[in-house]
Amino acid sequence: MYDLAVMWDWIGFAVRWLHVITAMAWIGSSFYFIALDLGLNRNVPGPADGEEWQVHGGGFYHIQKYLVAPAAMPEHLTWFKWESYATWLSGAALLILIYWVGGELYLLDPSRADITLWQGIAISTASIAVGWLLYDLLCKSPLGERPTAMMLVLFAIIVAMSWGLNQVFTGRAALLHLGAFTATIMTANVFFIIMPNQRIVVADLKAGRVPDAKYGRIAKLRSTHNNYLTLPVIFLMLSNHYPLAFATDHAWIIAALVFLMGVTIRHFFNTLHARKGYPHWTWGATAILFIAIIWLSTANMGEGYDAAEARDLTPYETRFAQAAGFEEAYDTVLGNCSMCHARAPVWQGIKWPPKGVVLETEGDVARNAKLIYLHAGVSHAMPPPNALEMDAEARAAIVAWYQAASDS
């Protein structure tokens, strides 16, 4: 029974690995094509909208772009879609594994909202879907013809969503869901807008009709939106590893400012690739935003972890608190882990508990049983070997306690 925890952790690792691989493929192709389109030489004769010569890997590439479509359909046409789809599907699977199956530990925060797990999952699902619906309505409204105004309204929605998620979920879940909210917009752009429009153009070309240029313009606009949303999504997906990002009083403001940093960074590179100069002001703007984030991460801190004891143990957690060997395991954790994983860590150089994991009270240890088992029982990840040497007997006590609870 206890081996299920190991298997489940490896399944999560495999899905996370897949998610990172597919995200790299999607982001790489997205950034490449935006840079390519912006840097095309459009002072060329002929029907092509522009061309570019590139060198890579010992060879030369001559790339031409047709604004609507070429005169005839080529025999082989590469479509870029599965990178996006696979990234979203693997991300959704990872969210289910960690934040739905492990919802009582990672998703719910009773000090913020007293809801059941199924209610949390329902809010999780709705929050992801609503992003696309609101964004798509904006694009199809009169604001769609005014890109700057539309993006300002979208930013206001993102700020409101960031605040709302932080009123319901744990800090790490709130930022993760804001990232999923945004990533869903990006993938839905590909699935519902970009790919259907490209299929219309291909069908017209095959039928001998002249494709309408509007389909290409719409697809390009949505692709550009995706380009500006990418970097914030990456930050939000990484944030769950850094308590200074998610476990603060101002996490929702930090998340909002990250979207502004994404705009300034992409604006620099997009302007550079379009050969329109070097907007160095974006460096200063990004630095100011990042400094503001650093300040917000520690402002009014000091009581952020007191809420860890705010709720009673669930029946599942109570099983670990009452299992044979708990007292020995608790003493082991207290002697080997709590100097760092405390509400006020005493280890020099550590101001907040790593990863936001607190291991001081019996309730703390029962709630984090699986993490303790995986990191300090069956593996030697914790404590760090240069910090404290934990003997084999102590690790065996943790394994025996977890096995007893899992078999009960």
WOTA-V556133 format. One record per pair of residues at least 24 apart in sequence whose ideal C-beta (glycine too) atoms are under 10 Angstrom apart, sorted by the first residue. I is the first residue (numbers start at 0). GAP is how many residues later the second one is. Records with the same first field share a line. If there is no record, write none. Layout:
I: GAP  GAP
This chain:
0: 401  402  404  405  406  407
1: 368  371  375  376  397  398  400  401  402  403  404  405
2: 375  400  403
3: 402
4: 364  365  366  368  369  372  373  397  398  401
5: 367  368  371  372  373
7: 89  93  94  362  366
8: 88  361  362  364  365  366  369  370
10: 82  83  86
11: 81  82  85  86  89  90
13: 76  79  80
14: 74  75  76  77  78  79  80  81  82  83
15: 74  75  77  78  81  82  221
16: 73
17: 68  69  71  72  73  75  76
18: 67  68  69  70  71  72  73  74  75  76  218
19: 67  70  71  74  217
20: 62  65  66  69
21: 60  61  62  63  64  65  66  67  68  69
22: 60  61  63  64  65  67  68  160  207  210  211  214
23: 59  63
24: 55  57  58  59  61  62
25: 54  55  56  57  58  59  60  61  62  157  160  161  164  200  204
26: 56  57  60  159  199  200  203  204  206  207
27: 55
28: 51  54  55
29: 50  53  54  156  160  193  196  197  200
30: 196  199  200  235  238  239  242
31: 48
32: 32  47  187  190  194
33: 186  189  190  192  193  194  196  232  235  236  239  240
34: 192  234  235  237  238  239
35: 27  29  237
36: 28  183  186  187  233  236  237
37: 186  189  231  232  233  234  235  236  237  238
38: 233  234  235  236
39: 24  25  233  234  235
40: 234
41: 25
46: 24
48: 167
65: 135  145  150
66: 144  146  149  150  153
67: 133  136  137  142  143  144  145  146  147  148  149
68: 129  132  133  135  136  140  141  142  144  146  147
69: 135
70: 134
71: 133  134  136
72: 128  129  130  132  133
73: 131
76: 121  125
78: 116  119  120  123
79: 110  114  115  118
80: 106  109  110  113  114  117
81: 108
82: 104  107
83: 99  102  103  104  105  106  107  110  111  142
84: 102  105  106  110
85: 101
86: 96  99  100  103  146
87: 40  92  95  96  98  99  100  102  103
88: 98
90: 37  85  88  89  92  93  96  142  146
91: 36  88  91  92  95
93: 82  86  143
94: 29  30  33  78  81  82  84  85
95: 25  28
97: 74  75  78  142
98: 25  70  71  73  74  77  78  81  141
99: 24  25
101: 268
102: 66  67  70
103: 207  209  210  212  213  263
104: 65  209  211  212  262  263  264  265  266
105: 63  64  66  67  70  134
106: 61  62  63  65  66  67  69  70
107: 60  61  62  65  203  206
108: 57  58  59  60  61  62  63  64  65  198  199  201  202
109: 197  200  201  202
110: 59  195  196  197  198  199  200
111: 53  54  55  56  57  58  59  62  195  198
112: 54  55  56
113: 196  197
114: 53  54
116: 197
118: 49
119: 48  49  50  53
122: 41  42  45  46  54
123: 41  44  45  49  52  53  56
126: 34  37  38  41  42  47  50  51  53  54  57
127: 49  50  52  53  54  55  56  57
128: 52  55  59
129: 27  31  51  54
130: 26  27  30  46  47  49  50  51  52  53  54  55  57
131: 49  50  52  53  54  55  56  57  59  60
132: 51  52  55
133: 24  26  27  47  51
134: 46  47  49  50  51  53  54  87  90  94
135: 49  52  53  56  57  86
138: 46  50  54  79  82  83  86
139: 53  78
143: 74  77
146: 74  77  78
149: 71  75
150: 74  77  78  108  112
153: 28  31  71  75  105
154: 101  104  105  108
155: 100
156: 24
157: 24  27  71  74  97  98  100  101
158: 93  94  96  97  98  100
159: 92  96
160: 91  94  95
161: 74  89  90  91  92  93  94  95  96  97
162: 88  89  90  92  93
163: 88
164: 86  87  90
165: 80  82  83  84  85  86  87  89
166: 85
169: 70  76  77  81  137  186
170: 68  69  72  74  75  76  77  78  80  81  83  84  133  185
171: 67  68  69  70  71  73  74  75  79  183  184
172: 67  73
173: 62  65  72  77  78  81
174: 60  61  62  63  64  65  67  70  71  72  76  77  79  80  83
175: 60  61  62  63  64  70
176: 59
177: 54  55  58  61  73  74  77  78  80  81
178: 50  53  54  55  56  57  58  59  60  61  76  79
179: 53  56  57
180: 52  55
181: 44  47  48  50  51  54  55  73  77  80
182: 43  46  47  49  50  51  53  54
183: 49
184: 37  40  41  44  48
185: 36  37  39  40  41  43  44  47
186: 39
187: 34
188: 30  32  33  34  36  37  40
189: 29  32  33  36
191: 30
192: 25  26  28  29  30  32
193: 24  25  26  27  28  29  32
194: 24
196: 25
223: 42  46
226: 35  39  42  43
227: 31  34  35  37  38  39  42
228: 30  33  34  37
229: 32  35  36
230: 27  28  30  31  32  33  34  35  38
231: 24  25  26  27  28  29  30  31  33  34
232: 25  26  29
233: 24  28
234: 24  26  27  58
239: 115  116
240: 113  114  115
241: 55  112  113  114
242: 54  61  62  108  109  110  111  112  113  114
243: 49  50  52  53  54  57  107  108  112
244: 48  51  52
245: 51  109  110
246: 50  54  57  58  105  106  108  109
247: 45  48  49  50  51  52  53  56  104
248: 47  48  49  50  51  52  53  54  55
249: 42  43  45  46  47  48  49  50  51
250: 45  46  53
251: 44
252: 39  40  43  44  46
253: 35  38  39  40  41  42  43
254: 38
255: 37
256: 31  32  33  35  36  39
257: 31  32  35
258: 30
259: 25  26  28  29  32
260: 24  25  26  27  28  29  31  32
261: 24  27
262: 26
263: 24  25
264: 24
296: 55
297: 53  54
300: 50  51
301: 41  42
302: 40
303: 39  48  49  52
304: 37  38  39  47  48  51  52  53  55  59
305: 37  52
307: 35  45  48  49  50  51  52  53  55  56  59  60
308: 34  49  51  52  54  55  58
310: 52  56
311: 51
312: 49  50  53  54
313: 52  53
315: 50  51  53  89
316: 46  48  49  50  51  52  88
317: 45  48  87
318: 47  50  85  86  87  89
319: 42  45  46  47  48  49  50  52  53  81  82  84  85  86  88
320: 41  42  44  45  46  48  84
321: 44  82  83  86
322: 43  46  77  78  79  80  81  82  83  84  85
323: 76  77  79  80  81  83  84
324: 71  72  73  74  75  76  77  78  79  80
325: 36  39  40  43  71  75  76  78  79
326: 35  70  74
327: 65  66  68  69  70  72  73
328: 36  37  40  43  44  47  48  65  68  69  70  71  72  73  75  76
329: 29  31  32  34  35  36  42  67  68  71
330: 34  63  66
331: 33  40  44  45  58  59  61  62  63  64  65  66  69
332: 26  27  29  31  32  35  36  39  43  49  61  64  65  68
333: 25  26  27  28  30  31
334: 53  55  59
335: 40  46  47  51  52  53  54  55  58  59  62
336: 27  28  31  35  38  39  45  46  51  53
337: 26  27
338: 44  48  49
339: 42  43  44  47  48
340: 24  27  30  31  41  42
346: 36  40  41
349: 37
353: 28  30
356: 25
364: 33  36
365: 39
368: 29  32  33  36  37
369: 32  36
371: 26  29  30
372: 25  26  28  29  30  32  33
373: 24  28
376: 24  25  26
377: 24
